[in-house]
Every structure is written in C-alpha cells, then in structure tokens.
Amino acid sequence: MAGAPDVRRPGSAAGEQLQQQHVSCQVFPTRLAQGNPQQGFLSSFFTSNEKCQLRLLRTLETNPYVKLLLDAMKHSGCAVNKDRHFSCEDCNGNVSGGFDASTSQIVLCQNNIRNQAHMNRVVTHELIHAFDHCRAHVDWFTNLRHLACSEVRAANLSGDCSLVNEIFRFHFGLKQHHQTCVRDRATLSILAVRNISKEVAKNAVDEVFESCFNDYEPFGRIPHNKTYARYAHRDFQNRDRYYSNI
C-alpha cells in the first residue's frame, strides 16, 4: 500500500510473539493484492471472499455498534458505502483488519476472520478509526499521539475489552481492569504498525489516555455490550432528531 509505513514484525522473545498474535486490528495493514483477493483453485462451498462478504453484510445490517457508527458517519458527512469503503482481502500474518487512510477504506482480512462475532468486532474497531478520520484532522502517518488516541478510543468503545473477550484471553482483574485492558490493547495495536519500542508506544498511550479514554463519541457512553450499544444508538437517534427540529 503506497504511503503506509512498514508493519512491525513480532519480536524474537516468546512472550512478545504471543502478544503479537493477539493483535486483532491494524490502522494500516499490509495489503497483499489491493482489490484482488487471493483464492485457491479448490475451495469450500463458499469461498473465503464470499464468506467475508456475507458476514460483513450481516454485521452492517444487525450489529448495534456498527449501526450507530454508520449513522454517525452519515450525520458527519461521511456516509459509508459497502462496496466502496470495505474490501475483503487476504492479509499477512495474524492481523484481522485495518483502516487504510490513504483510500478511506476498511480492509477485512478474510483469511483471518474466524466467525461472525469476530467480524463484528473488527468492523466496529475499524469504523471507530474511520469516524475519527471523518471528524478530525488525524495525522495517522507521522503523529504518534493521534494514532494512540484513536487506538485508545477503538479499544475502549468497540467491545475489544469486554468481560467475555478478556476471559477468553485469560485476563482477569477487578480494580480498573477495563482501563488496563484499553491501555494494553492500544499499545499492542501501535506496535503492530510502528517499528518502535514498547516503551515509546506505552508513553504515547499514557500521554493521551485521559482525554481520549473519556471521549465517548458517538456512543455517549462506554457500550460494554450489545444492550448498551442499542441504548446508545437509540439516544443518538433521539439527539439527532432533537437538533434537527431546533
């Protein structure tokens, strides 16, 4: 992908390799063949691309996180078109998706997205990046603080740090566990797309954490689960109707 920085490779230490495997999304994924997904001669009844397209359609039509973000994007003057702004492709490594700021396109890694729930999380995460790209002058490529802020917001608001996901990762805790998870996920996401040390990435997250963690737009709250997301979507629609009648 033209203009994108090199993707950080996993370190040699076993612990770092394990951490890299758990990074689900990137802001700038390495695109193997832009617009031309790789497919084998033999495939199942549905090809990986067809499965990706079907899962994407279901996510766009039914997921409350995504439905709110799509409405918010449209309200901000950045209406999302499925065929224009999403691309199902094969990706390198274990990454599941990314936001390509150079084309305003969300890349969905069809070879790594395992099921519908996984698709829901990836699309939500990347739409938060797209929303930030729409509403603010984000310097994705050269300003590490901008990238850190969007990664904090994506980890906080997408459900990445839900209790269920953390249990599956064998991460447990009580006091401020959500904040700890958000910091860790944001740091890992930065390391996946920047060839920098973990200390530099953590410092960038720490510098922006307070303001970006407390920026809940467009949800208005932290949507810890789908029920919260539905309430947030309802409130967003009511707020939109209120301001349109003023």
N, C-alpha and C positions, 0 to 999 in steps of 0.2 A: 504494500500500500504506500503510495507516494506520500512523502512528508511525515510518515509515522516513525517514531523512534524504535530502536531495536527492542524486542521483548526480552526481558531479563530471564536468563536460564536458571534452573534450580541449582543451588549450591551443592558442594560435594558432601557436606555433612548430612547424615541420615535424617536428623531432625528437620533440617531445612527442606530436604526433599519431601518429607511428609507434609510440611506446611504448604509447600507449593502445590501439592496435589489437591489441597482443599480449596484453592482459589477458584471460585466459580465463574467470575466475570472479569473482563478487562475493558478499559476505555478504548484502547487501540489494539485490537487483536491482529496477529499476522494473518493476512488473507492469502490462502494458497492459490486460488484462481478466482479472482473477483468476478462474480456474476456467473461462474461456470462451475457448479458443484461437482466434485469427483464422484463417480459412480462405478461400481464393478460390473462386469458382464453378467454375473449371476447375482440375483437379489431375491429377497423375500417377496411376498405378495405386494407389499408396499415398499417402495424404495425408501432409503433414509431421507431423501428430499421430500417425498410425498408424506411420510410420517411427520416430518418437521412442519410442513405446510398445514397439515390437519391439526396438529397440536397448537400451532400459532393461531389458527382461526378460532379454535375453541377458547383459547386464552383471551383473545380480543373480545369475544362475544360474552364470556361468562365471568371472568375474574374481576372482582370488585376493585382491587388495587389498580388494575390496568384500565378499567372503565373510567375511574376517576381521573387517572393521569391523561387519558385520551381527551376527556372533556376539558381538562385544564390546559392542555396543549392547544386545543382548538380555541379556547377562550383567550389565550395569549397570542393568537395569530399564527400558530404553528400547527395547523391541522395535519394529522398523521394519515398517510395513505398506505395501506397494507403492501401493495405491490411496489411502491416507490421507496418506502422507508424501512422495509425489512428484507433481509436476504438470508436464506438458509444455505450454508456453505460448510465444507469440511475445514477444520482448523487444526493447527499444530498443537501438540501437547495435550494437556488436560483442560484447557480453557473451554468454557461453555458459551461465551458470547462476548460482545463488546459493542461500544458505540464509536463509529467512525465519524469523527467531527468534520473531516475533510469532505465527506459526501452527505452528512446528516443522515446516516443510515445505521440501523441496528443490525449487527451480524449475529446470527444464531448458528451455533456450531452443531450441525445436525449429526455429526459423528460422536458427539459427547453428551448431548442432552438425552437423558435416560428415559424420562417418562413425562406425563402431563404436569405433575407437581413441579418438577424441575424446570419445565418450560415456563410455568407461571412465575417462578422466582427470577429466572433470567430476564424475561421480558419486563417485569416490574423494575428490576435493578437498572436495566439499560434505559428504560423510559424516564427514570429519575434523572439520569445523566442528560438525556435529550431535553427534558424540561428545563434543567439548569442551563443548557446550551441556548435554549429559546429565550429565556427570561433575563439572562445576564451575559455580559461580555466575558465569557470564560476563556482564558488563555490555557488551553489544555497542554500545549506542547512545551512551553517554556516557564510557566509559573507553577511551581510545585504546590504552593498554597492553594491555588484554585483547584487543582486536581484533588488534593487532600480533602478540601471542603466537600466536593461533590461525592467523593468516596465515603466520607462520614455520613452524609445525608442518605446515600443509597443503602449503606449498611443499616442505618437507623430505621428507615421508613419502608424498606422493601420486604421485610419479614425474614431477612437473612439471619437475624439474631433472635428469632422466635424460640420459645422454650423447647418446642419439638425439635427444631433443627439443632439446637445446642445439645440436646440429649443424644441425638444420633451421632454427634461429634464427640460424645463422651466428655462434654464440658459441663461442669456443674458449679453452682455457686448461688449465693443469696444476695449479699450486700453489693449493690450496684453492678450486678452481673451483666445486665444489658449494656451499660456504658463500657464495661471492659470488653465485651464481645464486639461492640461497634469499633472501638479503637483497634482491636486486633484485626478485624476483617478489613478495615480501611487501610491499615498498614500493609497487609498481605496483598491487597489489590494494587497499591502503589508499587510494591516490589515486583509485581508481575509485569509492569510496563515501564519501569525505570531502572536503569543499571546503577543503582545507588545502594548505599549500605542500609541495613535495617535501622540503625541509629538515626540517620538522616530522615528516613521515612517516618519514623516514630515522632521525631521532633516536628516535622511538618504537620502531622496529625494533631499533636499537642497544641501547636500554635493556633490552630483554627477550631479546635474541638468545641469549646464552649458556645461560640456563636453559631456554628454550623450544626451542632447536635440539637440546638434549640430552634432551628429553622425547620418548621414542620410543613411548609408549603409543598404541595397544595392540599395536604391532608388536614391540616389544622390541629393534628394530634399525632401521637405515635400509634399507628394501626397494628397492634400486636397480633391480630388475627383477622380472618375474613369478616367477622361480625363487626369489629371496629372499623374495618375498611368500608363496609356497607354504610355504617352510620356517617362516616366521614364523607362518603360520596353523596349521601342524602343532604348533609349540611352544605356541601359545596354547591349542589344544585339549587338549594333554597337561597343561599347567599347570592348566587348568580342572578336568580330571579328578582331578589330584593334590589340589587344595584341596577338592574335593567329597568326597573319601574321608578327609579328616582328621577 
